[in-house]
């Protein structure tokens, strides 16, 4: 068949298939145009899920009459400046848009009307494009001093086959709302308004630029719980800056919907960034839990390629290892600085589990009467036997020996020394996790703080302490290796084998000794002793996959982490073990001094704190 040149209308509709996938993507392109035009206020209206009507109004610098006709032509843009030789440098893109495809693509599949008044002065004009048919520029009215109004009606009417792939109006409206939220997160100094089918669903005033204004904007979009449980991230390395907020591990989610990533103000979906985020929380969350985070990367445009896909949602970094290391390091630094802090939602979840007493006596315990023996003697209570006084003869594994020997007293209430008086044991109520007052069911430590109580899961807390100690030993390079009786050969794709061998030195630091074994094969001589009798073939293939996708051997470090977690679980104090007062207080003090002790190795909280106000609510005092 002969080769034919496609008509411009067909070319535009083909391009529209990549740029305008659904109403939300059309709105994304139009909002980015408004932001590139210096808008401080952006109003978005959408009817019928955006398929019936879309309106984007802004107060940017606007366009003059002679610019309107150019704006709807393919590859016409004001965002790329040619040099003296007429060449355009696509490596220095400092705007959100630059391809010059959005307006003509939308105009080719819908009824597009653009009305604008330039900031420099002059009258307002409009242009209309219907299914690729461009009308003449004409004078028009405009409600503001300058800016633009872009109206899109009957999206995809010119390509009805595309309409069959649209979701319900409600689903499309939700996608539009999500898109506006992402744009609003990245530009806190711009006011946003979103109306869906005549109802205002989002009204965000402009905030002061900076961390404080950004957090206010995020609180308005993600809720006050995110604001209360978010950690400030601000790290820079080799000219790349990472900023934003990340949630505490105990403020995790069941999916990744609360992860928002931006590169130079552009919302992106990037596997490298998502993998780095996952890696940073690998020690703190189970695999079915996901952190909440809003992260912003600022990179010199020379070191990031945004011209990967017409939708501009994907990027490529010149030095992906640097970016990944910055994200993992920055997040872990913030998590370590949080110490033993747990999320505020833990207390709310705990309070939700309480039920009011009905007034009927419990079938397991006698009703109290004046003849009932004093509670301080304990002997009159059914099913309770005061434990014998026993001195501390040892310390819990992983705890500081000196702190575990601060008191030589019984764990029972009656025999604990009171505050004050010579020789009295120190009281810790002013410490963050308070002073141990009781042990319940041999599993939970109840501590009193100055303004509330703390309930600690002794096994989960000690497991984290032991795990952190093991991590320190690993970081010090003391990973013990075990030699294989017979070195194992792993067959790989030649490029995969080369990547694994190239990382041999790094793998050796983690206890894995590999070397090249001909084309497309790797010889494994030693493995980390922590892994025991491991699947060498599967381990090397997982490492090769990680190197291919992320440029880092996540599989080995994650497996070592899992083994450390398992060993910490077996080496920590078990539920059901009766602890003495000094042991309980030593555990609390060590938690206060250990990073990440607010959650166990699976992201669950190790303690719940209830303030006096919470307790008063339980008993109807407020």
C-alpha positions as CSV (number, residue, x, y, z in Angstrom):
1,X,0.0,0.0,0.0
2,X,1.3,3.5,-0.7
3,X,2.4,5.8,2.1
4,X,0.0,8.7,2.6
5,X,0.3,11.9,4.6
6,X,-2.4,12.0,7.3
7,X,-4.7,15.0,7.3
8,X,-4.0,17.5,10.1
9,X,-7.4,16.8,11.8
10,X,-6.5,13.1,12.0
11,X,-3.0,13.8,13.3
12,X,-4.6,16.0,16.1
13,X,-7.0,13.3,17.1
14,X,-4.2,10.7,17.3
15,X,-2.3,13.1,19.5
16,X,-5.4,13.7,21.6
17,X,-5.5,10.0,22.4
18,X,-2.2,10.4,24.2
19,X,-2.6,13.8,25.8
20,X,-6.4,13.8,26.6
21,X,-7.1,10.3,28.0
22,X,-10.2,11.4,30.0
23,X,-11.7,14.7,31.3
24,X,-9.3,14.8,34.3
25,X,-6.3,14.8,31.9
26,X,-7.8,17.6,29.9
27,X,-8.2,19.6,33.1
28,X,-4.6,18.8,34.1
29,X,-3.3,20.3,30.9
30,X,-5.5,23.4,31.1
31,X,-4.6,24.0,34.8
32,X,-0.9,23.7,34.1
33,X,-1.3,26.3,31.3
34,X,-2.9,28.6,33.8
35,X,-0.1,28.1,36.3
36,X,2.5,28.6,33.7
37,X,0.8,31.9,32.9
38,X,1.4,33.1,36.4
39,X,-2.1,32.7,37.7
40,X,-2.7,33.3,41.4
41,X,-6.3,32.1,41.3
42,X,-7.6,29.1,39.3
43,X,-11.3,28.2,39.1
44,X,-12.5,24.9,37.7
45,X,-16.0,23.9,36.8
46,X,-17.1,20.5,35.5
47,X,-20.5,19.1,34.6
48,X,-21.4,15.5,33.7
49,X,-18.0,14.2,34.9
50,X,-16.3,16.7,32.6
51,X,-17.8,15.2,29.5
52,X,-20.6,17.7,29.1
53,X,-18.7,20.9,30.1
54,X,-15.4,22.0,31.5
55,X,-14.5,25.6,32.4
56,X,-11.0,26.8,33.6
57,X,-10.8,30.5,34.6
58,X,-7.5,32.1,35.8
59,X,-6.0,35.5,36.4
60,X,-2.8,34.9,34.6
61,X,-1.1,37.2,32.1
62,X,-3.6,36.3,29.3
63,X,-3.2,36.4,25.5
64,X,-3.6,39.1,22.9
65,X,-5.8,38.6,19.8
66,X,-2.9,37.6,17.6
67,X,-1.8,34.9,20.0
68,X,-5.1,33.2,20.3
69,X,-4.9,31.7,16.7
70,X,-1.4,30.4,17.4
71,X,-2.4,28.9,20.7
72,X,-4.7,26.3,19.0
73,X,-2.1,25.2,16.5
74,X,0.0,22.1,17.1
75,X,3.4,22.6,18.6
76,X,2.9,26.3,19.1
77,X,4.0,27.3,22.6
78,X,5.3,30.4,24.5
79,X,7.2,28.2,26.9
80,X,10.3,27.3,25.0
81,X,12.7,30.1,23.9
82,X,15.0,29.4,20.9
83,X,18.6,30.6,21.1
84,X,20.3,32.9,18.7
85,X,20.7,30.0,16.2
86,X,17.1,29.2,16.5
87,X,17.6,26.0,18.4
88,X,15.5,25.0,21.4
89,X,17.1,23.3,24.4
90,X,14.7,20.6,25.6
91,X,17.0,19.8,28.5
92,X,16.2,23.2,30.2
93,X,12.4,23.0,30.7
94,X,11.3,25.2,33.6
95,X,7.6,25.1,32.9
96,X,4.9,22.5,33.5
97,X,3.9,22.5,29.8
98,X,6.1,22.8,26.7
99,X,4.9,20.5,24.0
100,X,2.2,22.7,22.5
101,X,-0.2,19.8,22.1
102,X,-3.0,20.3,24.7
103,X,-5.2,23.0,23.2
104,X,-5.2,21.7,19.6
105,X,-5.7,18.1,20.9
106,X,-8.7,19.2,22.9
107,X,-10.0,21.3,20.1
108,X,-9.9,18.3,17.7
109,X,-12.2,16.1,19.8
110,X,-14.5,18.7,21.5
111,X,-16.0,22.2,21.2
112,X,-13.3,24.5,22.6
113,X,-13.7,28.2,23.3
114,X,-10.9,30.4,24.6
115,X,-11.5,33.9,25.9
116,X,-8.6,36.0,27.1
117,X,-7.5,39.6,28.0
118,X,-3.8,40.3,28.2
119,X,-2.2,41.8,31.3
120,X,-0.5,44.4,29.2
121,X,-3.8,46.0,28.4
122,X,-6.3,45.9,25.5
123,X,-9.6,44.4,24.7
124,X,-10.6,40.8,25.3
125,X,-11.0,38.4,22.4
126,X,-12.1,34.8,21.9
127,X,-11.5,31.9,19.5
128,X,-13.7,28.9,18.9
129,X,-12.5,25.4,17.7
130,X,-15.1,22.7,17.0
131,X,-13.9,19.2,16.1
132,X,-10.7,20.6,14.7
133,X,-12.5,23.4,12.7
134,X,-11.0,26.7,13.8
135,X,-13.1,29.8,13.7
136,X,-11.9,33.4,13.4
137,X,-10.8,35.4,16.4
138,X,-13.5,37.8,17.5
139,X,-14.0,40.5,20.2
140,X,-15.5,39.3,23.5
141,X,-16.4,40.3,27.0
142,X,-14.2,39.3,30.0
143,X,-15.2,39.4,33.7
144,X,-11.8,40.3,35.0
145,X,-8.9,42.7,34.3
146,X,-6.8,40.0,32.7
147,X,-6.5,36.3,32.4
148,X,-8.1,33.5,30.4
149,X,-11.3,31.4,30.4
150,X,-11.1,28.1,28.6
151,X,-14.4,26.3,28.0
152,X,-14.7,22.7,26.7
153,X,-18.0,21.3,25.8
154,X,-19.0,17.8,24.6
155,X,-15.6,16.2,25.1
156,X,-14.9,13.4,22.7
157,X,-18.0,14.1,20.6
158,X,-15.8,14.0,17.5
159,X,-14.4,10.6,18.6
160,X,-17.5,8.8,19.9
161,X,-15.6,5.5,20.2
162,X,-13.6,7.1,23.0
163,X,-16.8,7.7,25.0
164,X,-17.3,4.0,25.3
165,X,-14.2,3.8,27.4
166,X,-15.2,6.4,29.9
167,X,-16.2,5.4,33.4
168,X,-19.3,6.7,35.2
169,X,-19.9,10.4,35.7
170,X,-19.2,10.0,39.4
171,X,-15.9,8.2,38.7
172,X,-14.8,10.8,36.3
173,X,-15.7,13.5,38.7
174,X,-13.6,11.9,41.4
175,X,-10.7,11.7,39.0
176,X,-11.1,15.4,38.4
177,X,-11.1,16.2,42.1
178,X,-8.0,14.1,42.6
179,X,-6.2,15.9,39.9
180,X,-7.1,19.4,41.3
181,X,-5.9,18.2,44.7
182,X,-2.5,17.2,43.3
183,X,-2.1,20.5,41.5
184,X,-3.2,22.4,44.7
185,X,-0.6,20.5,46.8
186,X,2.2,21.6,44.5
187,X,1.2,25.2,44.4
188,X,0.1,26.3,47.9
189,X,0.4,30.0,47.0
190,X,-2.3,29.7,44.4
191,X,-6.0,29.8,45.3
192,X,-8.1,26.9,43.8
193,X,-11.9,26.5,43.5
194,X,-13.6,23.4,42.1
195,X,-17.3,23.1,41.3
196,X,-18.8,19.8,40.2
197,X,-22.3,19.9,38.7
198,X,-22.9,23.3,40.2
199,X,-21.8,22.4,43.7
200,X,-18.6,23.7,45.2
201,X,-16.5,20.8,46.5
202,X,-13.2,22.5,47.0
203,X,-12.3,26.0,48.0
204,X,-8.7,26.6,48.9
205,X,-7.4,30.1,49.7
206,X,-3.9,31.0,48.8
207,X,-1.3,30.2,51.5
208,X,2.1,31.8,52.2
209,X,4.8,29.9,50.3
210,X,7.0,27.7,52.5
211,X,6.6,24.8,54.9
212,X,3.9,26.4,57.1
213,X,1.7,27.3,54.2
214,X,2.3,24.0,52.5
215,X,1.2,22.1,55.7
216,X,-1.9,24.2,55.9
217,X,-2.8,23.3,52.3
218,X,-2.1,19.6,52.9
219,X,-4.2,19.7,56.1
220,X,-7.1,21.2,54.1
221,X,-6.8,18.4,51.4
222,X,-5.7,15.3,53.5
223,X,-7.3,16.1,56.8
224,X,-6.2,17.3,60.2
225,X,-5.0,13.8,61.1
226,X,-2.3,14.1,58.4
227,X,-1.2,17.5,59.8
228,X,-0.9,16.1,63.3
229,X,1.0,13.0,62.3
230,X,3.2,14.3,59.5
231,X,7.0,14.7,59.8
232,X,8.7,17.6,58.0
233,X,11.2,16.4,55.3
234,X,13.9,18.8,54.2
235,X,17.1,17.3,52.8
236,X,19.6,18.3,50.1
237,X,22.4,16.4,48.4
238,X,24.5,17.3,45.4
239,X,22.1,20.0,44.2
240,X,18.9,17.8,44.6
241,X,16.5,18.9,47.3
242,X,13.8,16.8,48.9
243,X,11.0,18.5,50.9
244,X,7.5,17.8,52.0
245,X,5.8,15.7,54.7
246,X,5.7,12.0,55.5
247,X,3.4,10.3,58.0
248,X,4.4,8.3,61.0
249,X,4.5,4.5,60.4
250,X,1.5,4.1,62.8
251,X,-0.4,6.5,60.5
252,X,-0.2,4.0,57.6
253,X,-2.8,3.2,55.0
254,X,-4.2,0.0,53.3
255,X,-3.2,1.3,49.8
256,X,-0.9,3.8,48.2
257,X,-3.6,6.3,47.5
258,X,-2.2,8.8,50.0
259,X,1.2,9.0,48.3
260,X,1.8,12.1,46.3
261,X,5.1,12.7,44.4
262,X,6.2,15.8,42.6
263,X,9.3,16.7,40.6
264,X,9.9,20.4,40.0
265,X,6.2,21.1,40.8
266,X,4.9,18.5,38.4
267,X,2.8,15.6,39.8
268,X,4.4,12.3,38.6
269,X,4.0,8.6,38.9
270,X,7.5,7.2,39.0
271,X,8.5,3.6,40.0
272,X,11.9,4.8,41.2
273,X,10.3,7.3,43.6
274,X,7.6,4.9,44.8
275,X,10.3,2.2,45.3
276,X,12.4,4.5,47.3
277,X,9.4,5.5,49.5
278,X,8.7,1.8,50.1
279,X,12.3,1.1,50.9
280,X,12.5,3.9,53.5
281,X,9.6,2.4,55.4
282,X,10.6,-1.2,54.9
283,X,11.7,-1.6,58.5
284,X,8.5,-0.2,59.9
285,X,5.5,-1.4,57.9
286,X,4.1,-4.8,56.9
287,X,3.9,-5.4,53.2
288,X,0.1,-4.8,53.1
289,X,0.5,-1.3,54.7
290,X,1.5,1.9,52.9
291,X,2.9,5.2,54.2
292,X,1.2,8.5,53.7
293,X,3.5,11.0,52.2
294,X,3.6,14.2,50.0
295,X,7.2,14.6,48.7
296,X,8.6,17.3,46.4
297,X,11.9,16.9,44.5
298,X,13.6,20.0,43.1
299,X,16.2,19.0,40.5
300,X,18.1,21.0,37.9
301,X,16.2,20.5,34.7
302,X,19.5,19.3,33.1
303,X,19.4,16.2,35.4
304,X,15.8,15.1,34.8
305,X,14.0,14.3,31.5
306,X,10.3,15.2,31.5
307,X,9.9,14.6,27.8
308,X,9.3,10.9,28.2
309,X,5.5,10.7,27.5
310,X,3.0,13.3,26.1
311,X,1.1,13.2,29.4
312,X,4.3,14.2,31.2
313,X,3.5,12.0,34.2
314,X,6.7,10.0,33.9
315,X,10.3,11.3,34.3
316,X,13.8,9.9,34.0
317,X,16.7,10.9,36.2
318,X,20.3,11.2,35.1
319,X,21.5,9.8,38.4
320,X,18.7,7.6,39.8
321,X,20.9,6.2,42.6
322,X,21.4,9.8,44.0
323,X,17.7,10.4,44.0
324,X,16.8,7.1,45.6
325,X,19.5,7.5,48.2
326,X,18.2,11.1,49.0
327,X,14.7,9.9,49.5
328,X,15.5,6.9,51.6
329,X,18.0,8.8,53.7
330,X,15.8,11.8,54.1
331,X,12.8,9.8,55.2
332,X,14.8,7.6,57.6
333,X,16.4,10.7,59.2
334,X,13.0,12.2,59.8
335,X,11.6,8.9,61.2
336,X,14.6,8.5,63.5
337,X,14.2,12.1,64.8
338,X,10.6,11.2,65.7
339,X,12.0,8.8,68.3
340,X,9.3,6.8,70.1
341,X,6.4,9.0,68.8
342,X,3.3,7.2,67.7
343,X,0.4,8.7,65.7
344,X,-2.5,10.6,67.4
345,X,-4.9,8.3,65.8
346,X,-3.8,5.4,68.0
347,X,-5.5,6.9,71.0
348,X,-8.7,7.6,69.0
349,X,-8.8,4.0,67.8
350,X,-8.3,2.8,71.4
351,X,-11.1,5.0,72.8
352,X,-13.4,3.8,70.0
353,X,-13.0,0.3,71.4
354,X,-14.3,1.2,74.9
355,X,-18.0,0.6,75.7
356,X,-19.8,2.1,78.6
357,X,-20.6,0.0,81.6
358,X,-24.2,-1.1,81.8
359,X,-24.4,-1.0,85.5
360,X,-24.8,-4.8,86.0
361,X,-22.1,-6.5,88.0
362,X,-19.6,-8.6,86.1
363,X,-20.3,-12.4,86.4
364,X,-16.6,-13.0,87.1
365,X,-16.0,-10.6,90.0
366,X,-18.0,-9.9,93.2
367,X,-19.9,-6.6,93.5
368,X,-18.1,-4.3,95.9
369,X,-19.6,-3.7,99.4
370,X,-18.3,-2.1,102.6
371,X,-17.3,-5.6,103.8
372,X,-15.2,-6.2,100.7
373,X,-11.5,-6.3,101.7
374,X,-9.4,-3.2,100.7
375,X,-8.1,-3.2,97.2
376,X,-4.6,-2.6,98.4
377,X,-4.5,-6.0,100.0
378,X,-5.6,-7.8,96.9
379,X,-6.2,-11.0,98.7
380,X,-10.0,-10.5,98.8
381,X,-10.3,-10.4,95.0
382,X,-11.3,-13.6,93.3
383,X,-8.9,-15.0,90.8
384,X,-6.0,-12.7,91.8
385,X,-3.0,-13.8,93.9
386,X,-0.4,-11.3,94.9
387,X,2.9,-12.2,93.3
388,X,5.8,-12.8,95.6
389,X,8.4,-10.1,96.1
390,X,11.4,-11.0,94.0
391,X,14.6,-9.0,93.4
392,X,15.8,-8.5,89.8
393,X,18.4,-11.1,89.1
394,X,19.0,-10.2,85.5
395,X,18.0,-7.9,82.7
396,X,15.9,-8.3,79.6
397,X,18.0,-8.9,76.5
398,X,18.7,-5.8,74.6
399,X,18.1,-3.4,77.6
400,X,20.6,-1.2,79.3
401,X,21.8,-3.1,82.3
402,X,22.1,-0.1,84.5
403,X,18.6,1.2,83.8
404,X,17.2,-2.2,84.5
405,X,18.6,-2.3,88.0
406,X,17.2,1.1,89.2
407,X,14.7,-0.6,91.7
408,X,14.7,-3.8,93.7
409,X,11.0,-4.0,94.4
410,X,8.0,-6.1,93.8
411,X,5.7,-5.5,90.7
412,X,2.6,-5.5,92.9
413,X,0.9,-2.2,93.7
414,X,0.8,-2.8,97.4
415,X,4.6,-3.1,97.8
416,X,5.8,-0.5,95.4
417,X,7.6,2.3,97.1
418,X,5.8,5.6,97.1
419,X,7.3,8.9,96.0
420,X,9.4,10.8,98.4
421,X,11.2,9.6,101.5
422,X,14.7,8.5,101.8
423,X,15.6,5.4,99.7
424,X,12.4,5.6,97.7
425,X,12.7,4.5,94.1
426,X,12.7,7.3,91.5
427,X,9.3,8.2,90.0
428,X,9.2,8.7,86.3
429,X,5.8,10.3,85.8
430,X,7.5,13.3,84.1
431,X,9.1,11.1,81.5
432,X,7.4,10.9,78.1
433,X,6.2,7.3,78.7
434,X,5.7,7.8,82.4
435,X,6.3,5.4,85.4
436,X,5.2,1.8,85.3
437,X,2.3,1.2,87.6
438,X,1.1,-2.3,86.7
439,X,1.3,-5.3,84.3
440,X,-2.0,-6.6,82.9
441,X,-2.4,-10.2,81.7
442,X,1.3,-10.6,81.7
443,X,1.4,-8.7,78.4
444,X,0.6,-5.0,78.8
445,X,2.4,-2.5,80.9
446,X,0.3,0.4,82.4
447,X,2.3,3.5,83.1
448,X,1.3,6.8,84.6
449,X,2.3,10.1,83.1
450,X,1.8,13.6,84.5
451,X,-1.3,14.1,82.4
452,X,-2.6,10.6,81.5
453,X,-1.7,7.0,81.2
454,X,0.3,4.9,78.7
455,X,-0.4,1.2,77.9
456,X,2.6,-0.6,76.3
457,X,2.6,-4.0,74.5
458,X,5.7,-5.4,76.1
459,X,6.5,-7.9,73.4
460,X,6.1,-5.6,70.5
461,X,8.1,-2.8,72.3
462,X,11.0,-5.1,73.2
463,X,11.0,-6.7,69.7
464,X,11.6,-3.2,68.2
465,X,14.4,-2.5,70.7
466,X,16.2,-5.7,69.9
467,X,15.7,-5.2,66.2
468,X,17.2,-1.7,66.3
469,X,20.2,-3.0,68.1
470,X,20.7,-5.7,65.5
471,X,20.4,-3.0,62.7
472,X,23.2,-1.0,64.4
473,X,25.4,-4.1,64.3
474,X,24.6,-4.7,60.6
475,X,25.4,-1.0,59.8
476,X,28.8,-1.4,61.5
477,X,29.7,-4.0,58.9
478,X,29.6,-7.0,61.3
479,X,27.4,-9.1,59.0
480,X,28.6,-12.7,59.4
481,X,29.0,-14.8,56.3
482,X,28.7,-18.5,55.7
483,X,30.6,-20.2,52.9
484,X,28.6,-22.6,50.7
485,X,29.8,-26.1,50.7
486,X,29.5,-26.1,46.9
487,X,29.5,-22.6,45.2
488,X,26.2,-22.1,43.4
489,X,26.0,-21.0,39.8
490,X,23.0,-18.8,38.9
491,X,22.1,-18.4,35.2
492,X,20.9,-14.9,34.3
493,X,20.5,-12.7,31.2
494,X,23.9,-11.4,30.3
495,X,22.9,-7.8,31.1
496,X,21.5,-8.9,34.5
497,X,24.6,-10.8,35.3
498,X,26.7,-7.8,34.5
499,X,24.6,-5.6,36.8
500,X,24.9,-8.0,39.7
501,X,28.7,-8.4,39.3
502,X,29.1,-4.6,39.1
503,X,27.6,-4.4,42.6
504,X,29.8,-7.1,44.0
505,X,31.5,-4.8,46.5
506,X,28.3,-3.5,47.9
507,X,26.8,-7.0,48.1
508,X,29.9,-8.1,50.0
509,X,29.2,-5.5,52.7
510,X,25.9,-7.2,53.2
511,X,27.5,-10.6,53.4
512,X,27.0,-11.9,49.9
513,X,30.1,-12.9,47.9
514,X,29.5,-13.1,44.1
515,X,31.7,-13.2,41.1
516,X,31.4,-13.5,37.3
517,X,31.2,-17.0,35.9
518,X,31.2,-16.7,32.2
519,X,28.7,-15.0,30.0
520,X,25.3,-14.7,31.7
521,X,26.1,-16.5,34.9
522,X,27.0,-15.5,38.5
523,X,28.9,-17.7,41.0
524,X,27.8,-17.3,44.6
525,X,30.5,-18.4,47.2
526,X,29.2,-17.0,50.5
527,X,25.8,-15.8,51.8
528,X,24.8,-13.9,54.9
529,X,24.7,-16.2,57.9
530,X,21.5,-14.5,59.1
531,X,19.7,-16.0,56.1
532,X,20.5,-19.6,57.1
533,X,19.7,-22.2,54.4
534,X,18.4,-19.7,51.8
535,X,17.2,-20.0,48.2
536,X,20.3,-18.7,46.5
537,X,18.8,-18.8,43.0
538,X,15.8,-16.8,44.0
539,X,17.8,-14.3,46.0
540,X,20.2,-13.5,43.1
541,X,17.3,-13.2,40.7
542,X,15.4,-10.9,43.0
543,X,18.6,-8.8,43.4
544,X,19.0,-8.7,39.6
545,X,15.3,-7.5,39.3
546,X,15.9,-4.8,41.9
547,X,19.1,-3.6,40.1
548,X,17.2,-3.5,36.8
549,X,14.3,-1.5,38.2
550,X,15.8,0.6,41.0
551,X,19.6,0.4,40.6
552,X,19.9,-0.9,44.2
553,X,19.9,-4.4,45.6
554,X,16.7,-4.1,47.7
555,X,16.0,-7.9,47.9
556,X,19.1,-8.7,50.0
557,X,18.7,-5.8,52.4
558,X,15.0,-6.5,52.8
559,X,15.6,-10.2,53.4
560,X,18.2,-9.4,56.0
561,X,15.7,-7.0,57.5
562,X,13.1,-9.7,57.6
563,X,15.5,-12.2,59.2
564,X,16.6,-9.6,61.8
565,X,12.9,-9.0,62.5
566,X,12.3,-12.7,63.0
567,X,15.3,-13.1,65.2
568,X,14.3,-10.0,67.2
569,X,10.8,-11.5,67.7
570,X,12.3,-14.8,69.0
571,X,14.8,-12.9,71.2
572,X,12.5,-10.5,72.8
573,X,10.4,-10.8,76.0
574,X,7.3,-12.8,75.3
575,X,3.7,-12.0,76.1
576,X,2.8,-13.6,79.3
577,X,6.1,-13.1,81.1
578,X,5.7,-11.4,84.5
579,X,8.0,-8.4,84.7
580,X,9.2,-6.6,87.8
581,X,8.8,-2.9,88.2
582,X,12.5,-2.1,87.4
583,X,12.2,-4.3,84.2
584,X,9.1,-2.4,83.1
585,X,10.6,1.0,83.8
586,X,13.8,0.0,82.1
587,X,11.8,-1.0,79.0
588,X,10.0,2.4,79.0
589,X,13.3,4.3,79.4
590,X,14.9,2.4,76.6
591,X,11.9,3.0,74.3
592,X,12.3,6.8,74.9
593,X,15.9,6.6,73.9
594,X,15.4,4.4,70.8
595,X,14.3,5.7,67.4
596,X,11.2,4.1,65.9
597,X,10.2,2.4,69.2
598,X,6.6,3.8,68.7
599,X,5.8,1.0,66.3
600,X,6.7,-2.7,66.1
601,X,8.5,-4.2,63.1
602,X,5.1,-4.5,61.3
603,X,4.0,-0.9,61.8
604,X,1.5,-1.6,64.6
605,X,1.8,0.8,67.6
606,X,3.8,-0.4,70.6
607,X,1.9,1.8,73.0
608,X,-1.3,3.8,73.4
609,X,-1.4,7.1,75.3
610,X,-4.6,8.4,76.8
611,X,-4.7,11.9,78.2
612,X,-6.7,12.8,81.3
613,X,-9.2,14.5,79.0
614,X,-9.7,11.2,77.1
615,X,-10.3,9.4,80.4
616,X,-12.7,12.0,81.6
617,X,-14.7,11.6,78.4
618,X,-15.0,7.9,79.0
619,X,-16.5,8.5,82.4
620,X,-18.7,11.4,81.3
621,X,-16.8,14.0,83.2
622,X,-16.7,16.3,80.2
